[in-house]
């Protein structure tokens, strides 16, 4: 037998050792490695989940802030709009019976200026919760007065809105019905504008507000049965200057939605209420929720009271007298917006600055308000808006100073005011 075969047989006859299990040391090492791996995976998952939650909350807050400011800016910029006529020089003749307070001429007159009512604001506090709206178009209207959150502001914009209906042919006289072409069916017994509705007809040199006294089909009547007179200020013609408008009062405010998020936090929102101007002493504001998560609305009004110095004074609503609303040329709007649900690891202790107010988590001092000390993510949004219908040119600010300048307008009066 060869040596190699002997070696093979020797190997086959050698007893094979039997594996009996892991030692305690090996088991502990394996468990330690497993726990470390699981903890690592869990930590990565939690960090990723937290980052995703914060990212989603921030995206919601930013979207809400942008949408809220965009909707408000569209209305604010058009405050006092009355077509091609200038609200500073062309008054609106109001012959409608029972007009809203904002459009009621003073005793002995039959006209109003939209620059007086085009933009107005109020502050709501706990002390004035039931009286801040005194004398407004929506006084004692629960859906606004009772629901507007104390510590927040209310802003109203009044304007004319161009309708698709047009003047079909020239009026023969100022006391005859207005002939109309109504391609979208806005007028009629069951349409948006029927008998009793408030309507505005305006050109570049005159404007009239009256009650419709028929269910229009081809023409709009303005008889003395619902108006102080059946005669408009002008016999309007079917040219490009004369148009048909609706009048709108839009109120923005913050209120509690009555809902709670999954953590039990109450949810507030930015609301809009519009007046349909019915033929009644009772206002008919229709309320709708615009943006969820708005906790506060703060507004400052830019008053340009000295034409020669081009200086803007920013004040809150309490600093604007009844005669000063016409001098507001810019509006600074601020919103504090939060996302539903807890996104932060700890209670929010940040400070947020809005126009005229600082929001803190605890122990607010003078000029401060408290925001909820919870784990919701918050962000402040502020935007300064020009009122287009109160400018005779482009209004520009010098850097971060309080100095402003009319950049593109003729100053014919020599006093720094181009609107003369």
Secondary structure, DSSP 4 states (H G I P E B T S, - for coil): --HHHHHHHHHHHSPPPPP----HHHHHHHHHHHHHHHHHHHHHHHHHHHHHHHHHHHHHHHHHHHHHHHHHHHHHTTTT--TTS-TTTSPEEE-BTT--GGGPPPTT--EE-HHHHSEEEEE--STTTTTTTTTSTTTT-HHHHTTBPTTSEEEEEEEEEE-S-EE-S--SSTTS-EEEE-TT--BSTTSSB-TT-EEEEE-SS-EEEEE--S--SSEE---TTSBS-S--SS---SSSS-EEEEEEEEEEEEEEEEEE-TTS-EEEEEEEEEE---SSSS--EEEEEEEETEEEEEEEEEEEEETTTTEEEEE-GGG--TTTGGGEEEEEEEEEEE-SS--SSS-----EEETTEEEESSS--TTEEEPP-SS--EEEEEEEEE-GGG-SS-EEE-TTSSBEEE-S----SSSS-S--
